[in-house]
Amino acid sequence: MVIFSLPVLLKSYGGSLVFAGVAYSKLERYDESEKVYKRAIDLFPELPLAYQGLQKLFTDREEWEKLALMLQDMTIKAVDR
């Protein structure tokens, strides 16, 4: 019987959310993709792939205002640390 530690399981779950975001984006289900990326960021703020996926989604869709707000939020969080 293999027992995984909680941090390993949580990291795996975060990665699964990111891959779901990629899949939704490829299926042109952009709203779902955005929601999944944001959920990953909320649960795992240290997971860079979630931020990268959301940034790519906003860039590809030319949603510049959303991108600017996301980057602003990231900057504020980085300064507050």
PDB file as gemmi writes it, atoms N, CA and C in Angstrom:
CRYST1    1.000    1.000    1.000  90.00  90.00  90.00 P 1                      
ATOM      1  N   MET A   1       0.832  -1.174   0.000  1.00  0.00           N  
ATOM      2  CA  MET A   1       0.000   0.000   0.000  1.00  0.00           C  
ATOM      3  C   MET A   1       0.880   1.241   0.000  1.00  0.00           C  
ATOM      4  N   VAL A   2       0.619   2.135  -0.941  1.00  0.00           N  
ATOM      5  CA  VAL A   2       1.396   3.369  -1.050  1.00  0.00           C  
ATOM      6  C   VAL A   2       0.628   4.486  -0.365  1.00  0.00           C  
ATOM      7  N   ILE A   3       1.302   5.184   0.517  1.00  0.00           N  
ATOM      8  CA  ILE A   3       0.682   6.313   1.212  1.00  0.00           C  
ATOM      9  C   ILE A   3       1.432   7.570   0.805  1.00  0.00           C  
ATOM     10  N   PHE A   4       0.681   8.547   0.318  1.00  0.00           N  
ATOM     11  CA  PHE A   4       1.278   9.813  -0.082  1.00  0.00           C  
ATOM     12  C   PHE A   4       1.057  10.839   1.010  1.00  0.00           C  
ATOM     13  N   SER A   5       2.005  11.722   1.155  1.00  0.00           N  
ATOM     14  CA  SER A   5       1.842  12.791   2.132  1.00  0.00           C  
ATOM     15  C   SER A   5       0.878  13.838   1.585  1.00  0.00           C  
ATOM     16  N   LEU A   6       0.275  14.582   2.455  1.00  0.00           N  
ATOM     17  CA  LEU A   6      -0.694  15.602   2.058  1.00  0.00           C  
ATOM     18  C   LEU A   6      -0.079  16.633   1.109  1.00  0.00           C  
ATOM     19  N   PRO A   7       1.129  17.154   1.372  1.00  0.00           N  
ATOM     20  CA  PRO A   7       1.693  18.120   0.420  1.00  0.00           C  
ATOM     21  C   PRO A   7       1.860  17.562  -0.989  1.00  0.00           C  
ATOM     22  N   VAL A   8       2.217  16.294  -1.110  1.00  0.00           N  
ATOM     23  CA  VAL A   8       2.380  15.675  -2.423  1.00  0.00           C  
ATOM     24  C   VAL A   8       1.032  15.584  -3.122  1.00  0.00           C  
ATOM     25  N   LEU A   9      -0.003  15.172  -2.398  1.00  0.00           N  
ATOM     26  CA  LEU A   9      -1.338  15.082  -2.988  1.00  0.00           C  
ATOM     27  C   LEU A   9      -1.860  16.454  -3.402  1.00  0.00           C  
ATOM     28  N   LEU A  10      -1.647  17.461  -2.572  1.00  0.00           N  
ATOM     29  CA  LEU A  10      -2.127  18.799  -2.897  1.00  0.00           C  
ATOM     30  C   LEU A  10      -1.415  19.365  -4.124  1.00  0.00           C  
ATOM     31  N   LYS A  11      -0.109  19.144  -4.214  1.00  0.00           N  
ATOM     32  CA  LYS A  11       0.633  19.615  -5.374  1.00  0.00           C  
ATOM     33  C   LYS A  11       0.129  18.928  -6.642  1.00  0.00           C  
ATOM     34  N   SER A  12      -0.151  17.652  -6.539  1.00  0.00           N  
ATOM     35  CA  SER A  12      -0.682  16.910  -7.668  1.00  0.00           C  
ATOM     36  C   SER A  12      -2.047  17.461  -8.076  1.00  0.00           C  
ATOM     37  N   TYR A  13      -2.883  17.795  -7.107  1.00  0.00           N  
ATOM     38  CA  TYR A  13      -4.203  18.363  -7.384  1.00  0.00           C  
ATOM     39  C   TYR A  13      -4.064  19.720  -8.073  1.00  0.00           C  
ATOM     40  N   GLY A  14      -3.123  20.528  -7.616  1.00  0.00           N  
ATOM     41  CA  GLY A  14      -2.881  21.826  -8.257  1.00  0.00           C  
ATOM     42  C   GLY A  14      -2.473  21.655  -9.707  1.00  0.00           C  
ATOM     43  N   GLY A  15      -1.600  20.709  -9.971  1.00  0.00           N  
ATOM     44  CA  GLY A  15      -1.188  20.425 -11.343  1.00  0.00           C  
ATOM     45  C   GLY A  15      -2.344  19.936 -12.193  1.00  0.00           C  
ATOM     46  N   SER A  16      -3.218  19.153 -11.584  1.00  0.00           N  
ATOM     47  CA  SER A  16      -4.398  18.671 -12.311  1.00  0.00           C  
ATOM     48  C   SER A  16      -5.314  19.823 -12.698  1.00  0.00           C  
ATOM     49  N   LEU A  17      -5.470  20.790 -11.819  1.00  0.00           N  
ATOM     50  CA  LEU A  17      -6.284  21.966 -12.143  1.00  0.00           C  
ATOM     51  C   LEU A  17      -5.686  22.734 -13.312  1.00  0.00           C  
ATOM     52  N   VAL A  18      -4.368  22.882 -13.311  1.00  0.00           N  
ATOM     53  CA  VAL A  18      -3.704  23.593 -14.411  1.00  0.00           C  
ATOM     54  C   VAL A  18      -3.924  22.856 -15.729  1.00  0.00           C  
ATOM     55  N   PHE A  19      -3.767  21.545 -15.719  1.00  0.00           N  
ATOM     56  CA  PHE A  19      -3.983  20.783 -16.956  1.00  0.00           C  
ATOM     57  C   PHE A  19      -5.438  20.848 -17.411  1.00  0.00           C  
ATOM     58  N   ALA A  20      -6.365  20.919 -16.462  1.00  0.00           N  
ATOM     59  CA  ALA A  20      -7.772  21.097 -16.827  1.00  0.00           C  
ATOM     60  C   ALA A  20      -7.968  22.459 -17.500  1.00  0.00           C  
ATOM     61  N   GLY A  21      -7.285  23.472 -17.005  1.00  0.00           N  
ATOM     62  CA  GLY A  21      -7.354  24.794 -17.631  1.00  0.00           C  
ATOM     63  C   GLY A  21      -6.840  24.772 -19.056  1.00  0.00           C  
ATOM     64  N   VAL A  22      -5.750  24.079 -19.274  1.00  0.00           N  
ATOM     65  CA  VAL A  22      -5.199  23.938 -20.629  1.00  0.00           C  
ATOM     66  C   VAL A  22      -6.198  23.215 -21.531  1.00  0.00           C  
ATOM     67  N   ALA A  23      -6.771  22.133 -21.029  1.00  0.00           N  
ATOM     68  CA  ALA A  23      -7.721  21.346 -21.819  1.00  0.00           C  
ATOM     69  C   ALA A  23      -8.950  22.175 -22.188  1.00  0.00           C  
ATOM     70  N   TYR A  24      -9.495  22.890 -21.223  1.00  0.00           N  
ATOM     71  CA  TYR A  24     -10.654  23.748 -21.516  1.00  0.00           C  
ATOM     72  C   TYR A  24     -10.313  24.795 -22.568  1.00  0.00           C  
ATOM     73  N   SER A  25      -9.125  25.350 -22.463  1.00  0.00           N  
ATOM     74  CA  SER A  25      -8.702  26.353 -23.439  1.00  0.00           C  
ATOM     75  C   SER A  25      -8.610  25.749 -24.835  1.00  0.00           C  
ATOM     76  N   LYS A  26      -8.038  24.570 -24.938  1.00  0.00           N  
ATOM     77  CA  LYS A  26      -7.917  23.896 -26.237  1.00  0.00           C  
ATOM     78  C   LYS A  26      -9.286  23.565 -26.829  1.00  0.00           C  
ATOM     79  N   LEU A  27     -10.263  23.329 -25.951  1.00  0.00           N  
ATOM     80  CA  LEU A  27     -11.626  23.038 -26.404  1.00  0.00           C  
ATOM     81  C   LEU A  27     -12.442  24.319 -26.638  1.00  0.00           C  
ATOM     82  N   GLU A  28     -11.761  25.462 -26.509  1.00  0.00           N  
ATOM     83  CA  GLU A  28     -12.371  26.782 -26.674  1.00  0.00           C  
ATOM     84  C   GLU A  28     -13.484  27.027 -25.653  1.00  0.00           C  
ATOM     85  N   ARG A  29     -13.329  26.446 -24.494  1.00  0.00           N  
ATOM     86  CA  ARG A  29     -14.244  26.687 -23.369  1.00  0.00           C  
ATOM     87  C   ARG A  29     -13.512  27.627 -22.407  1.00  0.00           C  
ATOM     88  N   TYR A  30     -13.401  28.864 -22.855  1.00  0.00           N  
ATOM     89  CA  TYR A  30     -12.530  29.828 -22.200  1.00  0.00           C  
ATOM     90  C   TYR A  30     -13.009  30.236 -20.808  1.00  0.00           C  
ATOM     91  N   ASP A  31     -14.316  30.336 -20.606  1.00  0.00           N  
ATOM     92  CA  ASP A  31     -14.816  30.697 -19.284  1.00  0.00           C  
ATOM     93  C   ASP A  31     -14.450  29.637 -18.250  1.00  0.00           C  
ATOM     94  N   GLU A  32     -14.612  28.369 -18.634  1.00  0.00           N  
ATOM     95  CA  GLU A  32     -14.252  27.283 -17.731  1.00  0.00           C  
ATOM     96  C   GLU A  32     -12.754  27.269 -17.462  1.00  0.00           C  
ATOM     97  N   SER A  33     -11.976  27.529 -18.500  1.00  0.00           N  
ATOM     98  CA  SER A  33     -10.529  27.576 -18.357  1.00  0.00           C  
ATOM     99  C   SER A  33     -10.124  28.645 -17.348  1.00  0.00           C  
ATOM    100  N   GLU A  34     -10.689  29.823 -17.495  1.00  0.00           N  
ATOM    101  CA  GLU A  34     -10.373  30.920 -16.575  1.00  0.00           C  
ATOM    102  C   GLU A  34     -10.750  30.559 -15.136  1.00  0.00           C  
ATOM    103  N   LYS A  35     -11.920  29.975 -14.953  1.00  0.00           N  
ATOM    104  CA  LYS A  35     -12.369  29.595 -13.613  1.00  0.00           C  
ATOM    105  C   LYS A  35     -11.433  28.580 -12.970  1.00  0.00           C  
ATOM    106  N   VAL A  36     -10.990  27.603 -13.753  1.00  0.00           N  
ATOM    107  CA  VAL A  36     -10.113  26.560 -13.203  1.00  0.00           C  
ATOM    108  C   VAL A  36      -8.744  27.143 -12.838  1.00  0.00           C  
ATOM    109  N   TYR A  37      -8.192  27.985 -13.711  1.00  0.00           N  
ATOM    110  CA  TYR A  37      -6.913  28.624 -13.383  1.00  0.00           C  
ATOM    111  C   TYR A  37      -7.036  29.452 -12.102  1.00  0.00           C  
ATOM    112  N   LYS A  38      -8.122  30.222 -11.995  1.00  0.00           N  
ATOM    113  CA  LYS A  38      -8.308  31.060 -10.807  1.00  0.00           C  
ATOM    114  C   LYS A  38      -8.488  30.210  -9.552  1.00  0.00           C  
ATOM    115  N   ARG A  39      -9.148  29.086  -9.686  1.00  0.00           N  
ATOM    116  CA  ARG A  39      -9.307  28.173  -8.547  1.00  0.00           C  
ATOM    117  C   ARG A  39      -7.944  27.627  -8.116  1.00  0.00           C  
ATOM    118  N   ALA A  40      -7.122  27.262  -9.090  1.00  0.00           N  
ATOM    119  CA  ALA A  40      -5.774  26.778  -8.782  1.00  0.00           C  
ATOM    120  C   ALA A  40      -4.965  27.858  -8.068  1.00  0.00           C  
ATOM    121  N   ILE A  41      -5.088  29.094  -8.522  1.00  0.00           N  
ATOM    122  CA  ILE A  41      -4.359  30.199  -7.893  1.00  0.00           C  
ATOM    123  C   ILE A  41      -4.853  30.436  -6.477  1.00  0.00           C  
ATOM    124  N   ASP A  42      -6.166  30.379  -6.274  1.00  0.00           N  
ATOM    125  CA  ASP A  42      -6.719  30.557  -4.928  1.00  0.00           C  
ATOM    126  C   ASP A  42      -6.229  29.481  -3.968  1.00  0.00           C  
ATOM    127  N   LEU A  43      -6.210  28.243  -4.438  1.00  0.00           N  
ATOM    128  CA  LEU A  43      -5.810  27.125  -3.579  1.00  0.00           C  
ATOM    129  C   LEU A  43      -4.302  26.999  -3.427  1.00  0.00           C  
ATOM    130  N   PHE A  44      -3.570  27.325  -4.494  1.00  0.00           N  
ATOM    131  CA  PHE A  44      -2.114  27.135  -4.513  1.00  0.00           C  
ATOM    132  C   PHE A  44      -1.429  28.384  -5.059  1.00  0.00           C  
ATOM    133  N   PRO A  45      -1.379  29.466  -4.284  1.00  0.00           N  
ATOM    134  CA  PRO A  45      -0.813  30.725  -4.785  1.00  0.00           C  
ATOM    135  C   PRO A  45       0.673  30.633  -5.145  1.00  0.00           C  
ATOM    136  N   GLU A  46       1.338  29.581  -4.707  1.00  0.00           N  
ATOM    137  CA  GLU A  46       2.761  29.409  -5.024  1.00  0.00           C  
ATOM    138  C   GLU A  46       2.982  28.614  -6.312  1.00  0.00           C  
ATOM    139  N   LEU A  47       1.903  28.262  -7.009  1.00  0.00           N  
ATOM    140  CA  LEU A  47       1.985  27.431  -8.209  1.00  0.00           C  
ATOM    141  C   LEU A  47       2.127  28.313  -9.456  1.00  0.00           C  
ATOM    142  N   PRO A  48       3.347  28.472  -9.976  1.00  0.00           N  
ATOM    143  CA  PRO A  48       3.547  29.398 -11.100  1.00  0.00           C  
ATOM    144  C   PRO A  48       2.829  28.990 -12.382  1.00  0.00           C  
ATOM    145  N   LEU A  49       2.619  27.698 -12.601  1.00  0.00           N  
ATOM    146  CA  LEU A  49       1.956  27.271 -13.841  1.00  0.00           C  
ATOM    147  C   LEU A  49       0.529  27.784 -13.940  1.00  0.00           C  
ATOM    148  N   ALA A  50      -0.144  27.950 -12.817  1.00  0.00           N  
ATOM    149  CA  ALA A  50      -1.508  28.476 -12.838  1.00  0.00           C  
ATOM    150  C   ALA A  50      -1.504  29.928 -13.320  1.00  0.00           C  
ATOM    151  N   TYR A  51      -0.564  30.714 -12.832  1.00  0.00           N  
ATOM    152  CA  TYR A  51      -0.439  32.109 -13.273  1.00  0.00           C  
ATOM    153  C   TYR A  51      -0.065  32.173 -14.752  1.00  0.00           C  
ATOM    154  N   GLN A  52       0.856  31.317 -15.162  1.00  0.00           N  
ATOM    155  CA  GLN A  52       1.285  31.307 -16.561  1.00  0.00           C  
ATOM    156  C   GLN A  52       0.138  30.919 -17.481  1.00  0.00           C  
ATOM    157  N   GLY A  53      -0.659  29.943 -17.064  1.00  0.00           N  
ATOM    158  CA  GLY A  53      -1.792  29.529 -17.874  1.00  0.00           C  
ATOM    159  C   GLY A  53      -2.823  30.637 -18.022  1.00  0.00           C  
ATOM    160  N   LEU A  54      -3.114  31.321 -16.920  1.00  0.00           N  
ATOM    161  CA  LEU A  54      -4.078  32.415 -16.962  1.00  0.00           C  
ATOM    162  C   LEU A  54      -3.546  33.571 -17.799  1.00  0.00           C  
ATOM    163  N   GLN A  55      -2.255  33.856 -17.672  1.00  0.00           N  
ATOM    164  CA  GLN A  55      -1.638  34.909 -18.479  1.00  0.00           C  
ATOM    165  C   GLN A  55      -1.716  34.567 -19.956  1.00  0.00           C  
ATOM    166  N   LYS A  56      -1.458  33.323 -20.306  1.00  0.00           N  
ATOM    167  CA  LYS A  56      -1.524  32.911 -21.708  1.00  0.00           C  
ATOM    168  C   LYS A  56      -2.948  33.005 -22.235  1.00  0.00           C  
ATOM    169  N   LEU A  57      -3.895  32.591 -21.432  1.00  0.00           N  
ATOM    170  CA  LEU A  57      -5.299  32.676 -21.831  1.00  0.00           C  
ATOM    171  C   LEU A  57      -5.683  34.127 -22.123  1.00  0.00           C  
ATOM    172  N   PHE A  58      -5.347  35.027 -21.209  1.00  0.00           N  
ATOM    173  CA  PHE A  58      -5.688  36.437 -21.404  1.00  0.00           C  
ATOM    174  C   PHE A  58      -4.954  37.035 -22.605  1.00  0.00           C  
ATOM    175  N   THR A  59      -3.698  36.665 -22.800  1.00  0.00           N  
ATOM    176  CA  THR A  59      -2.925  37.177 -23.924  1.00  0.00           C  
ATOM    177  C   THR A  59      -3.474  36.661 -25.248  1.00  0.00           C  
ATOM    178  N   ASP A  60      -3.716  35.362 -25.338  1.00  0.00           N  
ATOM    179  CA  ASP A  60      -4.232  34.777 -26.572  1.00  0.00           C  
ATOM    180  C   ASP A  60      -5.588  35.355 -26.958  1.00  0.00           C  
ATOM    181  N   ARG A  61      -6.390  35.679 -25.960  1.00  0.00           N  
ATOM    182  CA  ARG A  61      -7.733  36.215 -26.214  1.00  0.00           C  
ATOM    183  C   ARG A  61      -7.753  37.747 -26.253  1.00  0.00           C  
ATOM    184  N   GLU A  62      -6.558  38.329 -26.101  1.00  0.00           N  
ATOM    185  CA  GLU A  62      -6.400  39.792 -26.115  1.00  0.00           C  
ATOM    186  C   GLU A  62      -7.298  40.468 -25.082  1.00  0.00           C  
ATOM    187  N   GLU A  63      -7.364  39.860 -23.909  1.00  0.00           N  
ATOM    188  CA  GLU A  63      -8.129  40.422 -22.795  1.00  0.00           C  
ATOM    189  C   GLU A  63      -7.152  41.208 -21.913  1.00  0.00           C  
ATOM    190  N   TRP A  64      -6.779  42.375 -22.430  1.00  0.00           N  
ATOM    191  CA  TRP A  64      -5.708  43.147 -21.825  1.00  0.00           C  
ATOM    192  C   TRP A  64      -6.082  43.692 -20.449  1.00  0.00           C  
ATOM    193  N   GLU A  65      -7.327  44.075 -20.264  1.00  0.00           N  
ATOM    194  CA  GLU A  65      -7.728  44.603 -18.962  1.00  0.00           C  
ATOM    195  C   GLU A  65      -7.634  43.526 -17.884  1.00  0.00           C  
ATOM    196  N   LYS A  66      -8.102  42.330 -18.205  1.00  0.00           N  
ATOM    197  CA  LYS A  66      -7.998  41.219 -17.250  1.00  0.00           C  
ATOM    198  C   LYS A  66      -6.537  40.898 -16.953  1.00  0.00           C  
ATOM    199  N   LEU A  67      -5.704  40.929 -17.986  1.00  0.00           N  
ATOM    200  CA  LEU A  67      -4.278  40.663 -17.799  1.00  0.00           C  
ATOM    201  C   LEU A  67      -3.655  41.711 -16.893  1.00  0.00           C  
ATOM    202  N   ALA A  68      -3.987  42.972 -17.134  1.00  0.00           N  
ATOM    203  CA  ALA A  68      -3.432  44.059 -16.318  1.00  0.00           C  
ATOM    204  C   ALA A  68      -3.857  43.915 -14.857  1.00  0.00           C  
ATOM    205  N   LEU A  69      -5.114  43.576 -14.626  1.00  0.00           N  
ATOM    206  CA  LEU A  69      -5.592  43.392 -13.253  1.00  0.00           C  
ATOM    207  C   LEU A  69      -4.901  42.213 -12.569  1.00  0.00           C  
ATOM    208  N   MET A  70      -4.672  41.137 -13.322  1.00  0.00           N  
ATOM    209  CA  MET A  70      -3.990  39.978 -12.761  1.00  0.00           C  
ATOM    210  C   MET A  70      -2.551  40.344 -12.378  1.00  0.00           C  
ATOM    211  N   LEU A  71      -1.861  41.042 -13.260  1.00  0.00           N  
ATOM    212  CA  LEU A  71      -0.476  41.428 -12.980  1.00  0.00           C  
ATOM    213  C   LEU A  71      -0.404  42.411 -11.815  1.00  0.00           C  
ATOM    214  N   GLN A  72      -1.372  43.312 -11.742  1.00  0.00           N  
ATOM    215  CA  GLN A  72      -1.429  44.253 -10.626  1.00  0.00           C  
ATOM    216  C   GLN A  72      -1.614  43.504  -9.307  1.00  0.00           C  
ATOM    217  N   ASP A  73      -2.517  42.545  -9.302  1.00  0.00           N  
ATOM    218  CA  ASP A  73      -2.765  41.741  -8.108  1.00  0.00           C  
ATOM    219  C   ASP A  73      -1.516  40.961  -7.702  1.00  0.00           C  
ATOM    220  N   MET A  74      -0.826  40.397  -8.682  1.00  0.00           N  
ATOM    221  CA  MET A  74       0.410  39.656  -8.392  1.00  0.00           C  
ATOM    222  C   MET A  74       1.468  40.570  -7.785  1.00  0.00           C  
ATOM    223  N   THR A  75       1.566  41.782  -8.309  1.00  0.00           N  
ATOM    224  CA  THR A  75       2.545  42.746  -7.797  1.00  0.00           C  
ATOM    225  C   THR A  75       2.229  43.124  -6.360  1.00  0.00           C  
ATOM    226  N   ILE A  76       0.973  43.388  -6.084  1.00  0.00           N  
ATOM    227  CA  ILE A  76       0.568  43.743  -4.714  1.00  0.00           C  
ATOM    228  C   ILE A  76       0.879  42.603  -3.742  1.00  0.00           C  
ATOM    229  N   LYS A  77       0.570  41.384  -4.138  1.00  0.00           N  
ATOM    230  CA  LYS A  77       0.845  40.227  -3.280  1.00  0.00           C  
ATOM    231  C   LYS A  77       2.340  40.062  -3.043  1.00  0.00           C  
ATOM    232  N   ALA A  78       3.146  40.317  -4.073  1.00  0.00           N  
ATOM    233  CA  ALA A  78       4.604  40.164  -3.940  1.00  0.00           C  
ATOM    234  C   ALA A  78       5.162  41.226  -2.980  1.00  0.00           C  
ATOM    235  N   VAL A  79       4.645  42.429  -3.047  1.00  0.00           N  
ATOM    236  CA  VAL A  79       5.114  43.523  -2.181  1.00  0.00           C  
ATOM    237  C   VAL A  79       4.706  43.268  -0.735  1.00  0.00           C  
ATOM    238  N   ASP A  80       3.514  42.710  -0.557  1.00  0.00           N  
ATOM    239  CA  ASP A  80       3.011  42.460   0.805  1.00  0.00           C  
ATOM    240  C   ASP A  80       3.739  41.332   1.524  1.00  0.00           C  
ATOM    241  N   ARG A  81       4.483  40.525   0.821  1.00  0.00           N  
ATOM    242  CA  ARG A  81       5.195  39.417   1.475  1.00  0.00           C  
ATOM    243  C   ARG A  81       6.281  39.892   2.339  1.00  0.00           C  
TER     244      ARG A  81                                                      
END                                                                             
